[in-house]
Amino acid sequence: SEFTGVPLSVLLEDCGIDRKAARYVLAEGADGSSMTRTIALDRALDDVIVAYGMNGEMLRPENGYPLRLVVPGIQGVSWVKWLRRIEVGDMKWAAKDESIHYVDLMPGGLHRQYTGIQEAKSVITTPSGGQTLLDMGFYNISGLAWSGRGKIKRVDVSVDGGRNWRTARLETPILSKAFTRFNIDWVWNGGPAILQSRAQDETGYVQPKINQLRAVRGTRSIYHQNAIQSWRVAESGEVSNVQIY
């Protein structure tokens, strides 16, 4: 999507923000749940915009009319729709939707909070779950990769469950905090296969395996899932989801 709006930094400066005292920005929506999110000031002053347009037209009601936040690199729940209030403060607000939901429960019982940055992730979209390979032979494996910390630098693809990897082609333009398409050629021999993709961003961060992610975030986290996605190709050609640790 393409959004049109005003940089949040411009609005904050016009309101006379005290950069020495301020540390966080609160955005509140006018929906029934009054969705509220805390955004670090340095992020708010970077590339966040208050959008009034989307894809060449005014925002539609379902997309947040009349105003919504656009926060590149951050999970979508922080892109507050139907924006009605912005407040600046020196502490995190710990609103319901960011202190209870969208957190990672660690093994010791503590929560990882305010972890909204989207770490590098990729997923193969063709072939993928629910699809069927009709015959052995040539296929073009393709998919999407992205990172909330910048540009995608590289995507590797495996057809044997991670034992061997080949570097895929990245389609231009490669933009920061945006989808990057990748593809690679593959000749299917008709036997079982497990397809995986692994992204690396410009910071050097590499998309982890499931067990690597769990070592950091525990086993009870249901949010912020960026582990390697695996697709099993059966001899019948049917493609299904499978977890490879």
C-alpha positions as a printed Julia matrix, in Angstrom:
245×3 Matrix{Float64}:
   0.0     0.0     0.0
   1.02    3.61   -0.56
   0.13    6.08    2.18
  -0.08    9.88    1.99
   0.16   12.04    5.07
   2.15   14.35    7.31
   5.29   13.27    9.19
   4.48   12.94   12.88
   7.73   14.77   13.61
   6.37   17.9    11.87
   3.22   17.87   13.99
   5.17   17.36   17.2
   7.59   20.17   16.37
   4.71   22.52   15.56
   3.23   21.73   18.97
   6.5    22.69   20.67
   7.64   19.27   21.86
  10.27   19.35   24.61
  12.92   16.99   23.25
  14.8    16.92   26.56
  11.83   15.83   28.65
   9.83   13.77   26.17
  10.63   10.09   25.65
   7.43    8.48   24.37
   4.35    9.22   22.29
   0.89    7.77   22.94
  -1.48    7.24   20.02
  -5.17    6.57   20.74
  -7.81    5.36   18.32
 -11.53    6.14   18.31
 -12.63    2.53   17.87
 -14.74    0.79   20.5
 -11.73   -0.59   22.35
  -9.87    2.75   22.26
  -6.77    1.06   20.89
  -3.75    2.83   22.37
  -0.06    2.25   21.67
   3.16    3.68   23.08
   5.82    4.63   20.53
   9.37    5.58   21.45
  10.1     9.22   20.64
  13.1     8.46   18.44
  10.89    6.22   16.33
   8.11    8.83   16.22
  10.56   11.45   14.98
  11.95    9.14   12.31
   9.62    7.88    9.58
   6.18    7.72   11.25
   3.43    9.59    9.41
  -0.14   10.58   10.21
  -1.86    9.38    7.06
  -5.04   10.7     5.48
  -4.68    8.96    2.11
  -4.09    5.42    0.87
  -3.38    4.22   -2.65
  -4.24    7.55   -4.25
  -7.51    8.24   -2.45
  -8.74    9.34    0.96
  -8.63    6.7     3.66
 -11.68    4.5     3.64
 -13.56    3.94    6.92
 -12.28    0.37    7.25
  -8.71    1.63    6.8
  -8.88    4.27    9.54
 -10.64    7.35    8.1
 -10.05   10.2     8.7
  -6.53    9.64   10.11
  -4.3     6.72   11.0
  -0.7     6.15   11.98
   1.81    4.53    9.64
   4.77    3.14   11.59
   7.23    1.44    9.2
   9.0    -1.59   10.63
   6.61   -2.0    13.57
   3.87   -4.6    13.98
   0.56   -3.59   12.43
  -1.27   -3.21   15.74
   0.76   -0.02   16.31
  -0.62    1.49   13.11
  -3.49    3.0    15.09
  -6.62    3.61   13.01
  -9.27    6.31   13.53
  -6.63    8.37   15.31
  -8.17   10.84   17.77
  -5.45   11.7    20.28
  -1.67   11.99   20.44
   0.03   12.61   23.76
   3.71   13.06   24.64
   5.24   11.95   27.94
   8.35   10.75   29.74
   7.1     7.23   30.6
   5.5     4.31   28.81
   1.73    4.27   29.27
   1.41    0.49   29.71
  -2.02    0.46   28.09
  -4.04   -2.75   28.12
  -3.24   -3.67   24.54
   0.51   -3.39   25.08
   0.94   -4.67   28.64
  -1.27   -7.77   28.39
  -1.54   -8.46   24.67
   1.21   -8.54   22.04
   3.79   -9.58   24.63
   6.05  -12.63   24.88
   5.7   -14.78   28.01
   9.14  -16.02   29.04
   9.86  -19.32   30.86
  10.44  -17.5    34.17
   6.99  -15.91   34.06
   8.09  -12.43   32.96
   6.8   -10.72   29.83
   8.88   -9.23   27.06
   7.02   -6.01   26.33
   7.26   -3.31   23.67
   8.89   -5.7    21.23
   7.0    -4.52   18.18
   9.88   -4.26   15.7
   9.46   -6.84   12.95
  12.62   -8.93   12.83
  13.76  -10.33    9.49
  11.35  -12.9     8.11
  10.67  -14.62    4.82
   8.12  -17.07    3.51
   7.86  -19.08    0.32
   4.51  -18.33   -1.31
   4.87  -20.62   -4.33
   4.77  -23.55   -3.82
   3.06  -23.3    -0.43
   0.39  -24.93    1.71
  -2.72  -26.05   -0.12
  -1.05  -26.06   -3.52
  -0.19  -29.15   -5.57
   2.71  -29.77   -7.93
   1.17  -31.44  -10.95
   4.28  -33.14  -12.29
   8.0   -33.44  -11.71
  10.3   -31.0   -13.47
  11.08  -27.28  -13.41
   9.52  -24.93  -10.85
  10.28  -21.37   -9.84
  10.23  -21.07   -6.06
   9.18  -17.55   -5.07
   8.25  -15.64   -1.95
   8.48  -12.51    0.16
  11.03  -11.27    2.7
  10.99   -8.23    4.96
  12.65   -6.66    8.01
  11.61   -3.88   10.36
  15.25   -2.89   10.77
  16.05   -2.0     7.18
  16.65   -3.63    3.82
  16.78   -7.33    3.04
  20.34   -8.23    2.13
  19.99  -11.89    1.2
  17.57  -14.82    1.09
  18.68  -18.44    1.01
  16.42  -21.32   -0.01
  16.62  -25.0     0.95
  14.7   -27.9    -0.6
  15.95  -30.55    1.85
  14.87  -29.21    5.22
  17.86  -26.96    5.84
  20.73  -29.32    5.11
  21.79  -27.39    2.01
  21.09  -23.8     1.0
  21.24  -21.8    -2.22
  21.07  -18.02   -2.52
  17.92  -16.73   -4.22
  17.57  -13.8    -6.58
  16.2   -10.58   -5.06
  13.84   -8.54   -7.2
  14.3    -4.77   -7.28
  13.58   -2.29   -5.9
  14.9    -3.4    -2.52
  13.45   -0.89   -0.07
  13.92   -0.42    3.66
  11.22   -1.93    5.9
   9.29   -3.18    2.88
   8.48   -6.44    1.12
  11.26   -7.79   -1.08
  10.39  -10.5    -3.58
  12.77  -13.4    -4.13
  12.87  -16.4    -6.45
  15.05  -19.35   -7.37
  14.83  -22.18   -9.89
  14.22  -25.75   -8.76
  13.87  -29.06  -10.58
  11.62  -31.4    -8.62
  12.53  -35.07   -9.02
   9.16  -36.28   -7.81
  10.39  -37.3    -4.36
   9.59  -35.83   -0.93
  11.03  -32.37   -0.29
  10.93  -29.73    2.43
  11.09  -26.14    1.22
  12.45  -23.38    3.44
  13.62  -19.79    3.07
  15.97  -17.87    5.37
  16.29  -14.07    5.23
  19.14  -11.83    6.33
  18.79   -8.06    6.68
  21.34   -5.29    6.36
  22.08   -5.35   10.11
  23.36   -8.93    9.77
  20.38  -10.47   11.59
  19.53  -13.92   10.21
  16.03  -15.4    10.38
  16.17  -18.13   13.06
  15.01  -21.72   13.17
  12.14  -22.51   15.55
  14.42  -23.84   18.29
  16.67  -20.78   18.02
  13.69  -18.48   18.4
  12.36  -20.42   21.38
  15.75  -20.15   23.09
  15.24  -16.37   23.09
  11.47  -16.07   23.57
  10.45  -19.28   25.3
   7.7   -21.69   24.28
   4.63  -19.7    25.36
   4.92  -16.8    22.97
   2.3   -16.61   20.23
   3.29  -13.17   18.95
   6.27  -11.96   16.92
   6.75  -15.28   15.14
   9.54  -14.93   12.6
  11.01  -18.44   12.59
  11.78  -20.25    9.35
   8.61  -21.54    7.65
   8.72  -25.06    6.21
   6.56  -26.58    3.47
   6.5   -30.34    2.92
   6.13  -31.56   -0.66
   4.79  -35.11   -0.76
   5.39  -37.57   -3.59
   1.82  -36.84   -4.67
   2.82  -33.2    -5.16
   0.63  -31.96   -2.31
   2.21  -29.14   -0.29
   1.49  -28.81    3.45
   2.77  -27.02    6.53
   5.33  -28.79    8.72
   7.47  -27.64   11.64
  11.21  -28.28   11.47
  13.05  -27.42   14.67
